[in-house]
Amino acid sequence: MITSSIIDVPKKAGLPDQLGIDAYKNGLTNFINTAQTPLTIAIQGEWGSGKTSLMNSVKHDLCDSSENFQAIWVNTWEYSLLSDEYTTMTNIIQGVIGSVISILEKDKNQNVQALKKKASRFLMSATKSLIKTGTNMATAGIAGDAVDALWEESPGQSSLRDLHAELQEQINTCVNKDEKTKGFLFFIDDLDRINPPVAVQILELLKNIFDLENCIFILAIDYDVVVKGLEPKFGKKTSQNEREFRSFFEKIIQLPFTMPVGQYKIDKLILEGLQKINYFESKEIDEATGKSIVEISHQTVGSNPRAIKRLLNSLSLVKNVMYAVEQENKPSDFQQLINIGVFSIQISYPFIYRALERYPDFENWDEQLLDTFKIDKLDEELKEQLSKNEYFDEEWEQVLYQLCQRESYLSTRAMQISRLLNTLKSLIEDNAKEALGSSEDSSVGDIMSNAIDVASVTSYDDTIEEVKPKEIHKSHFLKGLNNRVSKSLIALAKESGIELQYNQKRVQSNLTYIIQKPKHRYRLDFSIHPGAKDYRIETRYECWYFIKAPHKSFDSNLNEPDALAIKARERFNSTLANLEQLDKELPEYYDFNHGIAKNDHHNTVVMRMNTRLPNAWTFINEEENQKEFANAVVKFLKAVDGIEIVN
């Protein structure tokens, strides 16, 4: 069934095993079914890894279907809403005890009045004790102090010891009466959504109250949460005090069970999800596209089911938006594939996504990007070390490495992120080979810019430290530029012996003309780039297959026999001299630069003319400025005429 969204809720028991981990669930269930008590099991896994779904399945098998155990399910997050810390603790204790009493009361012959009285007295005592000890979990770190206070007896009140003994007697009576019932299973969910110090307090209280025969606790909590919760008491975890953290965890938890995320059938989950939301126009995902999707997902959302569902829902939303806006020109499967990559980065690596928002052309990242984000430049020794690593041997990859040092999470995944961007770069270059001579957007910067524009629909990060760029609707501006200068530009070019053609169907990041020469066709692209202080209209001339590229260095490739035979160096240097002269002739708001890329074992040469303006719309709305701009473009084309394929 086609749907527009994937529901992000824990899997209900009995539904198909999408992740392929039923064997692990069955192993855990069989262990619990024959385990000695008391026992506490921690289901460990990061946010969204499926802990609640696993507990649902265990509850279904051991409590709902077989009735081997009585089930107590406590969502700690619900008890913590709009409550302070000690109220959260007493609410949870009250909720657990109340659930036990409800089960015991189903047997009309079991007298639970004594338990009710002791529970009521204990809760009164607990509330007073917690307030008295001032359990400010965020600063005090006194988990043990609060629990110790509850063991003390007071006139007219029950201590934890009294309640513990009464609970044991009542639970034993219940189990002994019914041959089918092996005991009580307590499912404590969402502890990792509570303030960690409070979660640790709750763990210790539950342990002390319900460390009972015939009782098994199954807690959804990760070891990292326990570590954070104990920091007020032990300080930051180091190699010197790590044992203290581990000892506390092992005192509370007898058995950790880590979610087997490495065994998840994520490939199937994401590919079936894309088909379910009818993401691709062709509906069927071919083998090559499927392989690329899986590779991107492994390098970003990984094995986290919740992150994958968020990705699928984001993609479904923007697909529907794009189809509504572009009713005649639907995005291609290639564009949809790149969108998957960009949305995955937005979800998994927000800081890298911010860098791409500012500088989409990541293969040309340089130290300017580091300056923008106020990040220290790489020292020469580190550059030398990185140059020996295939994922950091280019300048843009080294800038990426330095960006990743901003956050510990990113620094441990720097190589993974480099692989991801190189995967996207390869996909874009392969598509560009097919788009040569056409007016489709094809460069890394253009394709990424288009995808980032699409992804902005679901972006919510407003922690931008650098100066924000001005805003402009790129497509509207470029269409306006074309309406104003197209006729005069084509006419002026023809007078200079340059055949310009315009047949673009869809204007996104580029306004594209084709230059027709005797043997080959070349692209002339116009794009608009808003900065913090001005706008930059970029005029770009691109020549693929300028020379063969057996070496990494463009200069070395110019010395190859094939390059010498076609006088590639002379033509390249002559073009640079032409641009230097043109820079002197044109107004100061024009400047020039060039770039060298490697595509399909050849060097691509890109020549650029930049027009920097305080207000781009004001500039092109004036007829004199339109004439000036068209003349500058033609002069630029004449200057770069020597950059062409010779064969």
DOKEPA-112690 format. One line per 3 residues: number of its first residue (from 1); their letters; for each residue x, y, z of C-alpha. Coordinates in pm, 1 decimal. Each point is the difference from the previous one (the first is absolute). Layout:
! DOKEPA-112690
NUM> a> X Y Z ~ ...
//
This chain:
! DOKEPA-112690
1> mit> 0.0 0.0 0.0 ~ 130.2 344.7 -98.2 ~ 16.1 249.9 285.9
4> ssi> 143.9 347.3 53.0 ~ 152.6 -71.6 341.7 ~ 162.4 -270.7 209.3
7> idv> -133.7 -11.0 356.8 ~ 275.9 40.9 256.9 ~ -141.7 -210.4 283.2
10> pkk> 139.3 -312.0 166.6 ~ -83.6 -321.8 -181.4 ~ -306.1 -168.6 141.4
13> agl> 39.1 -359.4 105.8 ~ -96.2 -254.9 -262.6 ~ 80.9 221.4 -299.5
16> pdq> 262.2 -115.6 -256.5 ~ 364.1 23.7 105.5 ~ 124.5 270.7 -238.7
19> lgi> 346.5 14.7 154.6 ~ 69.1 -373.3 -10.8 ~ 79.1 -38.9 371.5
22> day> -266.5 -248.0 111.0 ~ 272.5 -252.3 87.6 ~ 149.1 244.9 251.9
25> kng> -342.9 75.9 143.0 ~ -73.5 -372.1 31.6 ~ 332.0 -59.2 174.9
28> ltn> -71.8 276.4 252.3 ~ -354.2 -126.8 54.7 ~ 116.1 -357.9 61.2
31> fin> 262.0 123.7 245.8 ~ -254.9 203.8 198.9 ~ -248.1 -287.2 0.0
34> taq> 238.1 -228.2 190.5 ~ 205.9 256.6 195.0 ~ 40.1 -0.6 377.2
37> tpl> -124.8 305.4 182.8 ~ 44.2 275.0 101.8 ~ 154.9 130.2 -322.5
40> tia> 43.0 337.4 -169.2 ~ 68.9 20.9 -374.8 ~ 98.6 319.5 -181.7
43> iqg> -102.5 25.0 -364.5 ~ 273.5 222.7 -138.9 ~ 0.8 198.5 -320.3
46> ewg> 9.1 355.9 -126.3 ~ -303.9 219.5 -55.1 ~ -232.7 -157.0 -255.5
49> sgk> 176.5 -337.6 -16.1 ~ -314.5 -201.0 78.5 ~ 18.2 -65.5 375.9
52> tsl> -373.8 53.1 53.5 ~ -86.2 -220.7 -297.9 ~ 209.6 -281.5 146.2
55> mns> -166.3 33.2 341.3 ~ -341.4 -5.8 -169.8 ~ 91.5 -331.3 -161.3
58> vkh> 130.7 -151.6 324.4 ~ -315.5 108.9 182.3 ~ -215.8 -153.3 -273.2
61> dlc> 180.0 -335.2 13.5 ~ 31.4 -37.6 377.2 ~ -301.2 186.8 135.8
64> dss> -273.6 49.8 -258.3 ~ 16.4 -329.4 -193.0 ~ 132.6 -254.7 247.8
67> enf> -97.5 180.0 323.2 ~ 320.3 -133.7 157.4 ~ 55.9 334.6 168.7
70> qai> -206.3 287.0 131.6 ~ 97.2 317.6 -188.2 ~ 60.2 343.9 150.0
73> wvn> 73.1 265.1 -264.5 ~ 120.7 342.3 115.2 ~ 73.4 288.2 -236.4
76> twe> 219.1 217.2 220.8 ~ -14.3 293.0 -243.7 ~ -374.6 35.9 53.1
79> ysl> 46.9 17.6 377.1 ~ 264.7 271.8 -35.7 ~ -209.1 241.2 -204.9
82> lsd> -61.0 331.5 177.6 ~ 151.6 -142.3 318.3 ~ 303.1 93.7 201.4
85> eyt> 267.3 -256.9 73.5 ~ -119.5 -145.8 331.6 ~ -362.6 1.0 -118.4
88> tmt> 108.6 -197.8 -306.7 ~ 166.0 -257.1 223.0 ~ -294.9 -43.5 234.9
91> nii> -244.8 -7.6 -293.8 ~ 192.2 -284.3 -162.7 ~ 24.3 -197.5 324.2
94> qgv> -370.9 53.7 58.9 ~ -77.2 -107.1 -355.9 ~ 197.5 -323.1 29.3
97> igs> -144.4 -90.9 339.7 ~ -350.7 89.9 -116.8 ~ 34.3 -229.7 -302.3
100> vis> 112.3 -287.5 221.9 ~ -295.7 53.2 233.2 ~ -241.6 4.6 -296.2
103> ile> 125.2 -341.0 -111.1 ~ -14.7 -144.9 351.7 ~ -355.5 126.5 48.5
106> kdk> -121.8 -210.4 -292.0 ~ 17.3 -296.2 238.4 ~ -296.2 65.9 228.4
109> nqn> 146.5 -231.3 264.6 ~ 328.2 188.8 36.2 ~ -5.1 265.2 271.1
112> vqa> 202.3 302.6 -111.5 ~ -121.4 246.4 262.8 ~ 322.9 -22.8 196.3
115> lkk> 200.1 70.1 -316.4 ~ -216.2 299.8 -83.3 ~ 49.4 149.8 345.7
118> kas> 374.8 -53.0 -0.2 ~ 28.3 134.7 -354.1 ~ -199.2 309.0 94.9
121> rfl> 208.5 61.5 310.6 ~ 322.4 -61.1 -190.7 ~ -92.0 247.9 -272.9
124> msa> -70.9 263.8 263.7 ~ 335.4 -74.6 156.3 ~ 174.6 -0.2 -336.5
127> tks> -139.8 337.4 -95.3 ~ 112.4 156.9 326.2 ~ 342.4 -164.6 -16.5
130> lik> 66.7 106.3 -355.8 ~ -102.3 357.8 72.1 ~ 207.3 -2.0 317.8
133> tgt> 313.9 -126.9 -174.7 ~ -56.7 258.0 -272.0 ~ 62.8 -238.6 -284.1
136> nma> 114.8 246.0 -261.6 ~ 129.0 -268.5 -234.3 ~ 159.4 246.4 -233.0
139> tag> 256.0 108.7 261.8 ~ -5.1 -206.2 316.2 ~ 82.3 -348.2 -126.4
142> iag> -143.6 -163.3 312.7 ~ -182.9 -298.3 -143.2 ~ 99.9 -219.9 291.3
145> dav> -88.4 264.3 262.1 ~ -365.0 20.2 -107.5 ~ -34.3 -378.5 2.6
148> dal> 169.1 -36.9 337.3 ~ -245.0 249.4 149.9 ~ -291.8 -213.4 -110.7
151> wee> 121.0 -300.6 199.8 ~ -39.1 193.5 323.4 ~ -313.5 -68.1 203.7
154> spg> -215.4 285.0 129.6 ~ -302.0 -10.2 234.7 ~ -317.0 -64.1 -201.2
157> qss> 190.8 -48.9 -325.4 ~ 128.7 -306.7 -184.5 ~ 363.4 -29.6 -94.7
160> lrd> 122.8 -143.4 -326.2 ~ 86.7 -317.9 195.9 ~ -364.5 -45.2 106.0
163> lha> -131.1 51.3 -351.3 ~ 265.1 -230.5 -146.9 ~ -97.5 -283.5 235.5
166> elq> -373.8 42.2 -61.5 ~ 46.0 6.7 -378.4 ~ 205.4 -321.3 14.9
169> eqi> -267.3 -178.6 200.8 ~ -284.1 112.2 -227.1 ~ 184.5 -85.8 -324.2
172> ntc> 99.3 -343.1 135.4 ~ -362.5 -67.2 91.3 ~ -115.2 95.6 -350.5
175> vnk> 259.3 -219.2 -172.9 ~ -55.8 -300.6 226.7 ~ -377.2 9.0 -55.6
178> dek> 26.6 -19.3 -378.9 ~ 210.7 -277.9 -153.7 ~ 18.5 183.6 -335.1
181> tkg> 142.7 320.8 144.4 ~ 378.4 -2.2 36.9 ~ 26.6 353.2 128.3
184> flf> -23.9 368.7 -82.4 ~ 170.7 172.4 -292.3 ~ 55.6 373.7 45.0
187> fid> 57.7 190.3 -326.2 ~ 146.0 344.2 77.3 ~ 6.7 205.2 -320.2
190> dld> 139.1 337.5 -106.6 ~ 247.1 48.1 284.8 ~ 240.5 148.9 -253.9
193> rin> -247.0 286.5 -60.1 ~ 21.3 113.6 360.9 ~ 271.1 223.7 142.3
196> ppv> 286.3 -253.3 53.8 ~ 59.2 73.0 372.6 ~ -372.5 -51.0 63.7
199> avq> 3.8 -320.9 -204.7 ~ 282.3 -132.9 218.5 ~ -196.9 83.7 316.1
202> ile> -301.4 -185.3 -138.8 ~ 215.9 -300.8 -84.3 ~ 133.3 -23.4 352.5
205> llk> -340.7 44.0 162.2 ~ -162.5 -264.9 -218.0 ~ 289.8 -233.7 66.5
208> nif> -37.7 36.4 375.3 ~ -378.6 -31.0 3.5 ~ -43.7 -282.6 -250.4
211> dle> 310.4 -210.7 49.5 ~ -237.5 -289.2 62.8 ~ -34.9 -366.5 -79.0
214> nci> -227.9 -70.8 -297.3 ~ 70.2 348.1 -141.2 ~ 195.3 89.8 -313.1
217> fil> 61.1 359.5 -103.7 ~ 60.0 86.0 -365.7 ~ 125.3 356.7 -36.0
220> aid> 39.0 197.5 -322.5 ~ 310.9 197.6 87.0 ~ 344.9 41.3 -147.6
223> ydv> 322.2 -12.7 198.3 ~ 86.9 349.0 -125.0 ~ -310.0 137.7 175.8
226> vvk> 115.1 -155.7 325.6 ~ 343.1 154.6 -48.6 ~ -150.1 346.5 -51.2
229> gle> -226.1 -49.2 300.9 ~ 294.4 -84.4 224.6 ~ 218.1 292.5 -107.1
232> pkf> -131.4 224.0 284.4 ~ 124.2 -265.9 240.3 ~ 322.2 -126.6 -162.7
235> gkk> 91.7 281.2 -239.5 ~ 69.3 -48.1 -370.3 ~ 85.8 -359.6 -86.5
238> tsq> 371.8 -57.5 -47.9 ~ 224.9 -302.9 -21.1 ~ 71.5 50.8 372.0
241> ner> -361.6 -0.4 124.9 ~ -162.5 -213.9 -270.9 ~ -17.1 -293.8 239.2
244> efr> -227.9 196.9 237.9 ~ -252.7 57.8 -278.9 ~ 19.0 -362.5 -108.8
247> sff> -39.5 -126.4 356.7 ~ -316.2 204.2 55.8 ~ -149.5 -124.5 -326.3
250> eki> 79.9 -361.4 83.5 ~ -147.5 41.4 349.8 ~ -333.6 103.6 -152.0
253> iql> 7.0 -208.5 -318.9 ~ 76.0 -371.6 3.6 ~ -24.9 -47.4 -375.5
256> pft> 46.8 252.2 -283.1 ~ -157.9 -84.8 -336.4 ~ 120.9 223.2 -281.9
259> mpv> -229.8 50.8 -297.8 ~ 154.5 -195.9 -291.8 ~ 3.4 300.9 -233.3
262> gqy> 283.9 -150.0 -202.6 ~ -233.2 -281.4 -104.2 ~ -292.7 220.5 -103.2
265> kid> -120.3 -48.0 -356.9 ~ 18.6 372.2 -60.9 ~ 46.2 -33.8 -376.2
268> kli> -339.0 -164.8 -34.9 ~ -164.9 244.5 241.4 ~ 106.2 313.2 -188.1
271> leg> -53.6 -134.1 -353.1 ~ -345.5 -134.5 83.4 ~ -79.3 328.6 173.9
274> lqk> 90.8 201.9 -311.2 ~ -227.1 -217.6 -210.7 ~ -276.3 28.6 256.9
277> iny> 3.5 381.6 -24.1 ~ 28.0 -25.5 -381.0 ~ 312.6 214.6 12.7
280> fes> 142.5 -71.1 -344.8 ~ -192.8 83.3 -314.6 ~ 90.1 -337.8 -150.2
283> kei> -131.2 -170.4 316.9 ~ 251.8 -283.2 -35.4 ~ 348.4 56.4 142.5
286> dea> 264.0 -139.8 -233.7 ~ 303.1 -185.1 133.7 ~ 250.3 287.2 -41.8
289> tgk> -230.7 254.7 166.9 ~ -79.9 -242.2 280.3 ~ 369.9 -56.8 61.4
292> siv> 61.9 376.4 20.1 ~ -292.1 50.6 240.2 ~ 126.3 -274.6 229.0
295> eis> 353.0 143.7 -5.7 ~ -128.4 348.9 88.6 ~ -219.4 -131.1 279.8
298> hqt> 283.9 -203.0 152.2 ~ 215.9 313.8 10.9 ~ -270.5 218.7 158.6
301> vgs> -312.7 -130.6 174.9 ~ 168.9 -338.6 42.8 ~ -204.6 -262.6 182.4
304> npr> -228.0 232.3 194.7 ~ -361.4 -79.3 -97.3 ~ -134.1 331.8 133.1
307> aik> 250.7 203.3 -202.2 ~ -90.2 -200.8 -310.6 ~ -371.8 65.7 52.3
310> rll> 69.8 371.0 43.3 ~ 200.6 -4.4 -322.3 ~ -280.5 -175.3 -189.2
313> nsl> -262.1 243.1 129.1 ~ 215.5 301.5 -92.5 ~ 51.2 -137.1 -349.9
316> slv> -371.0 -69.9 -40.2 ~ -91.0 353.3 109.2 ~ 235.1 177.8 -238.7
319> knv> -91.9 -233.0 -284.3 ~ -362.1 104.9 38.6 ~ 99.3 367.2 24.7
322> mya> 223.4 -22.4 -309.0 ~ -266.9 -179.8 -201.6 ~ -251.1 269.2 93.7
325> veq> 237.0 285.4 -93.3 ~ 156.8 -158.2 -309.2 ~ -306.1 -156.4 -154.5
328> enk> 152.7 -18.3 -348.2 ~ 364.0 -68.7 84.2 ~ 14.3 -279.0 252.6
331> psd> 338.8 -67.1 165.6 ~ 197.9 -283.5 -158.8 ~ 97.9 -318.9 181.4
334> fqq> 355.3 138.2 16.4 ~ -117.2 317.8 173.5 ~ -205.6 -206.9 242.5
337> lin> 308.5 -212.1 75.5 ~ 210.8 307.5 82.7 ~ -286.9 128.4 216.0
340> igv> 29.8 -320.7 205.2 ~ 367.0 77.8 58.3 ~ -60.7 361.0 103.5
343> fsi> -293.5 -82.6 229.2 ~ 207.8 -276.4 160.5 ~ 274.5 254.7 73.3
346> qis> -257.7 243.2 141.5 ~ -124.6 -268.0 241.5 ~ 332.5 -160.8 94.8
349> ypf> 255.7 282.8 -21.3 ~ -172.8 338.4 51.8 ~ 325.7 196.9 19.4
352> iyr> 125.9 -140.2 -332.2 ~ -340.1 83.3 -148.2 ~ 42.3 360.0 118.1
355> ale> 335.4 15.2 -178.0 ~ -162.3 -131.7 -318.1 ~ -274.9 261.3 27.9
358> ryp> 264.3 272.3 -15.7 ~ 235.6 -174.9 -243.1 ~ -182.6 -268.8 -203.7
361> dfe> 296.7 -47.8 -235.9 ~ 185.5 -213.5 252.7 ~ 267.7 -119.9 -243.5
364> nwd> 128.6 360.3 3.6 ~ -1.6 43.6 376.8 ~ 302.9 192.4 122.1
367> eql> 115.0 192.8 305.2 ~ -267.3 264.0 -61.9 ~ -253.4 -248.4 133.6
370> ldt> 203.7 -45.4 317.5 ~ 12.2 377.7 40.8 ~ -378.4 19.0 -36.4
373> fki> -52.7 -239.2 289.3 ~ 293.6 138.8 202.5 ~ 189.0 -329.9 -7.5
376> dkl> 379.5 -15.1 17.4 ~ 181.9 -82.3 -321.6 ~ 192.5 -324.7 -34.2
379> dee> 369.6 12.4 76.3 ~ 244.5 -124.8 -263.2 ~ 96.6 -311.3 194.5
382> lke> -361.7 -114.4 22.9 ~ -54.0 76.3 -369.6 ~ 297.0 -221.6 -81.1
385> qls> -142.7 -283.7 209.1 ~ -347.1 33.8 -152.3 ~ 137.6 6.5 -355.3
388> kne> 101.4 -363.7 46.3 ~ -361.3 -101.2 65.6 ~ -213.1 -52.8 -311.5
391> yfd> -299.3 163.4 170.6 ~ 187.6 316.8 97.0 ~ 261.0 48.6 -272.6
394> eew> -184.9 286.3 -173.9 ~ -33.3 350.8 140.5 ~ -378.1 -12.6 35.2
397> eqv> 24.5 -329.9 188.2 ~ 255.8 151.0 238.4 ~ -235.4 292.9 62.7
400> lyq> -273.8 -255.3 70.5 ~ 229.9 -177.8 246.4 ~ 57.4 328.2 184.3
403> lcq> -374.1 76.2 3.2 ~ -61.5 -337.2 161.5 ~ 234.0 85.4 287.5
406> res> -265.3 249.8 111.5 ~ -201.7 -280.0 163.8 ~ 114.5 -328.0 153.5
409> yls> -286.4 -182.2 -172.2 ~ 118.2 124.1 -339.9 ~ 369.7 -52.3 67.7
412> tra> -52.0 -373.7 48.3 ~ -191.7 -13.0 -328.3 ~ 218.8 228.0 -213.9
415> mqi> 110.5 -279.1 -234.1 ~ -358.2 -123.6 -29.5 ~ -120.6 350.0 -94.2
418> srl> 281.1 35.2 -254.9 ~ -107.0 -328.4 -158.5 ~ -358.0 128.5 -9.1
421> lnt> 87.0 325.7 -178.1 ~ 225.4 -188.3 -241.3 ~ -290.3 -234.3 -74.0
424> lks> -221.5 299.4 -83.9 ~ 281.0 155.4 -205.5 ~ 37.2 -319.0 -205.7
427> lie> -375.3 -21.5 -59.7 ~ -7.5 364.0 -115.7 ~ 300.7 -44.0 -229.6
430> dna> -146.0 -314.2 -157.5 ~ -323.4 187.3 -65.9 ~ 193.5 299.1 -137.3
433> kea> 160.1 -216.8 -269.7 ~ -347.3 -80.1 -129.1 ~ -104.0 367.0 21.8
436> lgs> 298.0 137.9 -196.0 ~ -113.0 242.3 -265.4 ~ -345.1 34.3 155.2
439> sed> -150.5 274.0 215.8 ~ -57.0 -222.0 306.4 ~ 169.5 98.7 324.3
442> ssv> 301.1 -227.7 27.2 ~ 275.0 138.2 227.5 ~ 45.4 -101.5 362.9
445> gdi> -80.6 352.6 116.8 ~ -317.2 26.9 -207.6 ~ -139.1 -343.8 80.4
448> msn> 70.8 36.9 370.8 ~ -145.0 351.8 3.1 ~ -323.1 -128.4 -156.2
451> aid> -27.6 -281.3 253.5 ~ 71.2 234.7 292.9 ~ -271.4 236.8 -120.3
454> vas> -238.3 -296.0 11.0 ~ 123.7 -111.8 343.9 ~ -58.4 345.8 146.7
457> vts> -368.3 -95.4 32.8 ~ 88.1 -227.4 293.7 ~ 294.6 193.9 144.3
460> ydd> -44.1 138.8 349.2 ~ 352.8 80.0 116.5 ~ 23.2 368.2 91.5
463> tie> 331.9 -10.9 184.4 ~ 185.6 181.5 -275.3 ~ 304.2 174.6 138.5
466> evk> 128.6 151.4 -322.4 ~ -155.2 302.2 -170.6 ~ -304.8 -108.1 -196.1
469> pke> 8.5 49.2 -377.8 ~ -253.7 216.3 -173.0 ~ -299.3 -179.0 -141.6
472> ihk> -109.8 -20.2 -361.9 ~ -216.3 -239.3 -198.7 ~ 264.1 -140.1 -232.7
475> shf> -230.6 -138.7 -265.0 ~ -205.4 322.5 -23.4 ~ 312.1 213.5 -25.9
478> lkg> 158.8 -214.2 -271.5 ~ -322.7 -4.9 -201.6 ~ -12.1 378.6 32.6
481> lnn> 363.6 26.0 -110.7 ~ -75.1 -213.5 -303.3 ~ -304.3 209.3 -98.1
484> rvs> 206.7 317.6 12.3 ~ 327.8 -99.4 -168.9 ~ -65.9 -311.1 -210.9
487> ksl> -68.0 168.6 -335.8 ~ 280.3 253.6 24.2 ~ 244.1 -261.7 132.2
490> ial> -65.7 -244.9 -284.5 ~ 21.0 283.1 -257.2 ~ 326.6 140.4 139.4
493> ake> 151.2 -348.0 13.8 ~ -94.8 -63.4 -363.5 ~ 173.9 324.4 -105.1
496> sgi> 315.9 -137.6 162.4 ~ -31.9 -338.3 -173.3 ~ -134.1 -182.0 306.4
499> elq> -309.1 -215.6 -45.5 ~ -209.5 10.5 317.8 ~ -314.4 -210.7 36.0
502> ynq> -263.3 8.2 269.4 ~ -248.7 -285.9 35.1 ~ -15.4 -56.4 374.4
505> krv> -319.5 -164.6 124.1 ~ 37.1 57.3 372.2 ~ 195.4 272.6 181.3
508> qsn> 110.4 -97.0 351.0 ~ 348.2 95.3 117.4 ~ 131.8 82.8 -345.8
511> lty> -98.8 194.3 -305.2 ~ 170.0 -206.6 -271.4 ~ 96.4 78.2 -359.3
514> iiq> 175.2 -235.2 -240.2 ~ 301.5 115.5 -202.1 ~ 8.0 -184.3 -331.1
517> kpk> 348.1 -47.5 -148.8 ~ 89.1 -207.2 -309.4 ~ 66.7 -326.9 184.5
520> hry> -131.2 43.3 353.8 ~ -254.1 179.5 212.7 ~ 87.0 188.9 319.2
523> rld> -205.0 138.6 288.1 ~ -33.2 361.4 104.1 ~ -166.5 16.7 342.1
526> fsi> -126.3 298.2 196.9 ~ -74.7 -33.1 371.5 ~ -73.3 237.4 287.7
529> hpg> 171.1 -26.8 338.0 ~ -120.8 224.5 285.0 ~ 261.6 90.7 258.7
532> akd> -11.3 187.8 327.3 ~ 92.3 331.5 -164.6 ~ -70.9 -38.7 -371.2
535> yri> -124.3 -224.2 -279.6 ~ 225.4 -183.0 -242.0 ~ -115.7 -80.5 -352.0
538> etr> 226.1 -278.9 -117.5 ~ 54.0 -53.4 -372.2 ~ 161.6 -338.4 -49.1
541> yec> 154.7 -156.2 -312.0 ~ 72.7 -371.2 34.9 ~ 215.2 -230.2 -215.2
544> wyf> 7.5 -370.9 76.0 ~ 272.6 -223.5 -148.8 ~ 248.0 286.6 -38.2
547> ika> 289.7 -242.5 50.1 ~ 47.7 -354.2 127.0 ~ 73.6 -20.3 372.9
550> phk> 226.9 -293.2 89.7 ~ 143.2 202.4 291.0 ~ -160.0 176.6 291.6
553> sfd> 179.2 324.2 -89.5 ~ -141.0 206.6 -288.2 ~ 349.1 141.1 -60.8
556> snl> 141.4 -352.2 -39.1 ~ -279.5 -89.1 -242.3 ~ 87.8 304.6 -212.3
559> nep> 346.7 -152.1 -46.6 ~ -135.0 -327.7 -138.5 ~ 71.6 -66.1 -373.8
562> dal> -368.7 17.5 -95.5 ~ -36.6 340.2 169.2 ~ 321.4 130.9 -156.3
565> aik> -120.2 -107.8 -343.9 ~ -313.5 218.1 23.7 ~ 185.1 289.1 167.9
568> are> -227.2 -17.2 302.4 ~ 236.5 193.9 228.6 ~ 41.7 284.8 -249.0
571> rfn> -376.3 31.0 -50.1 ~ -67.4 -15.1 373.6 ~ 261.8 266.1 83.7
574> stl> -119.5 219.5 -287.1 ~ -354.8 -16.8 138.8 ~ 118.9 105.9 345.6
577> anl> 182.3 294.7 -157.4 ~ -315.9 95.2 -192.5 ~ -203.0 -1.1 321.6
580> eql> 262.0 206.2 180.5 ~ -24.1 261.9 -274.8 ~ -381.5 -10.3 4.7
583> dke> 5.4 50.8 376.6 ~ 172.1 333.1 -59.8 ~ -251.1 109.8 -265.6
586> lpe> -325.0 -74.8 184.0 ~ -136.0 185.1 307.3 ~ 141.8 -100.5 337.3
589> yyd> -306.9 -203.2 94.3 ~ 105.0 -260.5 -261.0 ~ 263.5 -258.2 89.8
592> fnh> 117.9 -334.1 -137.4 ~ 113.9 -336.9 125.0 ~ 27.1 -353.5 -125.2
595> gia> -13.2 -356.9 124.2 ~ 135.0 -339.1 -101.3 ~ -189.4 -322.0 62.3
598> knd> 54.1 -363.3 -89.7 ~ -288.1 -175.8 -174.1 ~ 6.3 -330.6 -186.2
601> hhn> 384.0 -14.5 7.4 ~ 26.2 344.0 -159.6 ~ 48.3 352.3 128.9
604> tvv> -297.6 233.5 -22.0 ~ 82.0 370.8 -16.9 ~ -251.1 249.9 136.5
607> mrm> 38.5 373.5 -65.1 ~ -208.9 245.8 201.6 ~ -93.9 365.9 -22.8
610> ntr> -152.4 141.2 319.1 ~ -215.4 312.7 8.9 ~ -26.2 123.8 358.4
613> lpn> -291.1 234.7 70.1 ~ -168.1 152.7 307.0 ~ -340.6 -67.4 -158.6
616> awt> -25.3 -247.2 -287.6 ~ -360.1 87.3 -98.0 ~ 78.6 372.0 -19.0
619> fin> 295.8 -72.9 -226.3 ~ -181.7 -207.1 -261.5 ~ -310.7 220.3 -2.7
622> eee> 201.4 290.1 -147.1 ~ 32.7 -17.7 -379.2 ~ 355.2 141.9 1.7
625> nqk> 107.0 -264.3 249.7 ~ -156.1 -271.6 -216.1 ~ 204.8 112.6 -298.4
628> efa> 316.1 21.9 208.3 ~ -55.3 -350.9 137.1 ~ -69.2 -153.3 -343.3
631> nav> 315.9 164.5 -140.4 ~ 206.0 -126.8 295.3 ~ -128.0 -355.1 -56.9
634> vkf> 96.2 4.8 -368.5 ~ 346.4 136.1 82.3 ~ 35.3 -277.4 257.4
637> lka> -93.6 -263.8 -260.1 ~ 254.5 136.8 -246.5 ~ 266.0 -4.4 272.9
640> vdg> -57.9 -367.0 83.7 ~ -42.2 -119.0 -359.8 ~ 328.3 -192.9 19.0
643> iei> -135.9 -229.8 270.7 ~ -148.7 -266.5 -223.2 ~ 36.9 -364.7 -93.1
646> vn> 257.8 -60.7 -271.7 ~ -13.0 -338.4 -170.8
//
